[in-house]
Amino acid sequence: MTRYKIILEYDGRNTVGWQVQGEGASAPSVQGLVQYAIFQFSGQRAEVAAAGRTDAGVHAIAMPASFDLENSEHDAETVMRAVNFYLRRMNAPAAVLSCEIVPDDFHARFSCTQRHYKYIILNRRAPAVLDAGRVWWVPRPLNIDAMRSAAAKLIGNHDWTSFRSSECQSKSPIKTLDIIDIIDDGQYITMNFSARSFLHHQVRNMVGTLAEIGLGKPYDIDEIFAAKSRAAAGPTAPPDGLYFVSAEY
């Protein structure tokens, strides 16, 4: 058996997200597309595990993933070229940026020690055209200072019940957010998030709440944490502006 680690870039639009869905899914999954490409060149049905299970509409700049091939004599370069060849044939919105052979105990999800995401808001009166589907368009001016003050209270170890989806399957709502950074260039607002792991919709719920605060809504982060209720926080931001940036091992 040979275990491979690949780094994927993908556009989450027109997919159901990373994970393979059941029969009758409205669109393909990124995982399913990659697994089919691997099967096409190797004849093996490998299960590909990723560092993050992104939702429909969420993008990835450098998503690590790993899989095994039995009795494989393929070097990493050959695997990368072959997977990309079949992804292109399917017009799949994904590409393998790199590939390497890794030890058998490596796992793209469980070996990960840090995950980095970013969220992009287009804050201008004119709607998104070239960036449509890749940013969240907010036409009203946002108060960046208010958003940064609120964001500072999100850093640290907390009970994130108010910021996670009701469908979240994590056993515990306790997580530690290591970094949140908000960069404003006058039109694009980029929020960077880093943590060992995140709950389902945690980033999008944080962004939705911070945007409401930027619009002048009277949300208080301490009160939201204390409430331990999803209803206490702001709305879930759309998936369009969310990107899985990278992972550390």
C-alpha positions in Angstrom: 0.0 0.0 0.0 1.2 3.5 -0.8 -0.3 6.6 0.8 -0.4 9.8 -1.1 -1.0 13.4 0.1 -2.3 15.8 -2.4 -3.0 19.6 -2.3 -6.2 20.6 -4.0 -7.6 23.9 -5.3 -11.3 24.0 -6.1 -14.2 26.2 -6.8 -17.1 25.2 -4.6 -19.8 26.6 -6.8 -22.0 24.0 -8.5 -20.9 21.3 -6.0 -22.6 19.9 -2.9 -19.4 20.6 -1.0 -16.5 18.3 -0.2 -18.3 15.2 1.0 -19.9 12.5 -1.2 -23.7 12.7 -0.9 -26.3 10.0 -1.5 -27.9 9.1 -4.8 -29.9 11.8 -6.3 -27.7 14.6 -5.1 -28.3 17.9 -6.9 -24.6 18.3 -7.9 -21.3 16.4 -7.7 -19.1 16.5 -4.6 -15.5 17.5 -4.8 -14.6 14.2 -3.0 -16.5 12.2 -5.5 -14.9 14.0 -8.5 -11.4 13.3 -7.1 -12.2 9.7 -6.3 -13.6 9.1 -9.8 -10.4 10.6 -11.3 -8.3 8.3 -9.2 -10.4 5.3 -10.2 -10.1 6.2 -13.9 -6.3 6.0 -13.9 -5.7 3.4 -11.3 -8.7 1.1 -11.4 -8.9 1.4 -7.6 -11.7 2.8 -5.5 -9.8 4.9 -3.1 -11.5 6.9 -0.3 -10.0 10.4 -0.2 -10.0 12.2 3.2 -9.6 16.0 3.3 -8.4 18.3 6.1 -11.7 20.1 6.0 -15.3 19.1 5.0 -16.3 22.3 3.2 -20.0 23.0 2.4 -21.6 23.6 -0.9 -20.4 26.9 -2.4 -17.2 27.0 -0.2 -13.9 27.2 -2.0 -10.4 25.9 -1.3 -7.0 27.5 -2.1 -4.9 24.6 -0.8 -6.9 21.7 0.7 -4.7 18.7 1.8 -6.2 15.3 1.2 -4.9 11.8 1.5 -5.7 8.4 0.0 -4.2 4.9 -0.4 -3.5 2.8 -3.5 -2.8 -0.9 -3.2 0.4 -2.3 -4.8 1.0 1.1 -6.4 4.2 1.7 -8.4 3.1 5.2 -9.3 5.4 8.0 -8.2 3.8 11.3 -6.9 4.3 13.2 -10.1 2.6 10.6 -12.1 -0.4 10.5 -9.7 -0.7 14.3 -9.9 -0.6 14.4 -13.7 -3.1 11.5 -14.0 -5.7 12.9 -11.5 -5.5 16.3 -13.2 -5.9 14.7 -16.6 -9.2 13.1 -15.6 -10.4 16.1 -13.7 -10.0 18.2 -16.8 -11.8 15.6 -18.9 -14.8 15.9 -16.5 -14.5 19.7 -16.5 -14.3 19.4 -12.8 -13.8 22.7 -10.9 -10.7 21.2 -9.1 -7.0 20.7 -9.6 -4.2 18.9 -7.8 -1.5 21.5 -7.0 1.0 19.0 -5.6 1.4 15.4 -4.6 3.8 13.4 -2.4 4.1 10.0 -0.9 3.7 10.1 2.9 4.0 7.6 5.8 1.2 5.2 6.5 0.2 6.9 9.7 -0.5 10.3 8.0 -4.1 11.3 7.7 -5.2 14.6 6.1 -7.9 15.2 8.7 -6.7 13.5 11.9 -3.1 14.5 11.6 -3.9 18.2 11.1 -2.8 20.6 13.9 -4.0 23.9 12.5 -6.5 25.0 9.9 -6.7 28.4 8.2 -9.7 30.0 6.5 -10.5 33.3 5.1 -13.8 35.1 4.3 -14.1 37.9 1.8 -16.8 40.6 1.8 -17.2 43.0 -1.1 -18.3 46.2 0.6 -19.5 48.6 -2.0 -22.7 49.9 -3.6 -22.1 48.2 -6.9 -22.8 44.4 -7.0 -20.2 41.8 -7.6 -19.7 40.9 -11.3 -16.3 39.4 -11.8 -16.3 38.2 -8.2 -19.9 36.8 -8.2 -20.0 33.6 -6.3 -16.6 34.2 -4.7 -17.4 37.0 -2.3 -20.3 38.1 -0.1 -21.6 41.4 -1.4 -22.7 43.8 1.4 -23.8 47.1 -0.2 -24.1 49.1 3.0 -21.0 50.6 4.7 -19.5 48.5 7.5 -17.9 49.9 10.6 -14.6 48.0 10.6 -13.5 49.3 14.0 -16.6 47.9 15.6 -16.1 44.6 13.9 -12.5 44.4 15.0 -13.4 45.2 18.6 -16.0 42.4 18.6 -13.7 40.0 16.8 -11.1 40.4 19.6 -13.6 38.9 22.0 -13.9 35.8 19.9 -10.3 34.8 20.3 -9.6 32.1 22.9 -11.2 29.0 24.3 -15.0 29.2 24.4 -18.2 27.3 24.3 -19.3 28.0 20.7 -22.9 26.7 21.0 -24.2 30.0 19.8 -22.0 29.9 16.7 -22.5 26.4 15.4 -25.1 24.8 13.2 -27.9 22.8 14.7 -26.7 20.0 12.4 -23.1 20.1 13.8 -22.0 16.5 14.8 -19.1 17.5 17.0 -19.3 16.0 20.5 -18.2 19.2 22.2 -18.9 22.9 21.4 -15.6 23.8 23.2 -13.0 25.1 20.7 -10.1 27.5 20.7 -9.9 30.2 18.1 -6.2 31.2 17.8 -6.4 34.0 15.3 -8.9 36.4 13.8 -7.6 39.2 11.6 -9.7 41.7 9.7 -8.1 43.5 6.7 -9.9 46.4 4.9 -8.6 47.8 1.6 -11.5 50.1 1.1 -13.6 47.7 -0.9 -12.7 44.2 0.0 -12.8 43.1 3.7 -10.9 39.9 4.3 -11.3 38.1 7.6 -8.6 35.5 8.4 -9.4 32.7 11.0 -7.0 30.1 12.4 -7.7 27.2 14.8 -6.9 23.5 15.3 -10.5 22.7 14.3 -13.8 24.5 13.7 -17.5 23.5 14.3 -20.0 23.2 11.4 -20.8 26.8 10.2 -18.7 28.3 12.9 -16.8 30.6 10.6 -19.9 31.7 8.6 -21.8 32.3 11.8 -19.0 34.4 13.2 -18.8 36.4 10.0 -22.6 36.9 9.9 -22.5 38.2 13.4 -19.6 40.5 12.8 -21.2 41.9 9.7 -24.4 42.7 11.7 -22.2 44.5 14.3 -20.5 46.4 11.4 -24.0 47.5 10.3 -24.8 48.9 13.7 -26.8 46.0 15.2 -26.5 45.8 19.0 -24.9 42.4 19.3 -22.7 41.8 22.3 -20.2 38.9 22.0 -20.1 38.2 25.7 -23.8 37.9 25.9 -23.9 35.7 22.8 -21.4 33.2 24.3 -23.3 33.2 27.6 -26.7 32.5 25.9 -25.4 29.2 24.4 -28.2 29.5 21.8 -27.8 29.8 18.1 -30.6 32.3 18.1 -28.5 34.7 20.1 -26.0 35.3 17.4 -26.3 36.8 13.9 -27.3 35.1 10.7 -25.1 32.6 8.8 -23.1 34.4 6.1 -23.4 32.8 2.6 -20.8 30.3 1.5 -19.6 32.4 -1.4 -16.9 34.3 0.4 -15.5 31.4 2.4 -12.2 29.8 1.5 -10.2 27.0 3.1 -6.7 28.5 2.8 -4.3 25.9 4.2 -3.5 23.4 6.9 -0.6 22.6 9.2 0.7 19.2 10.3 
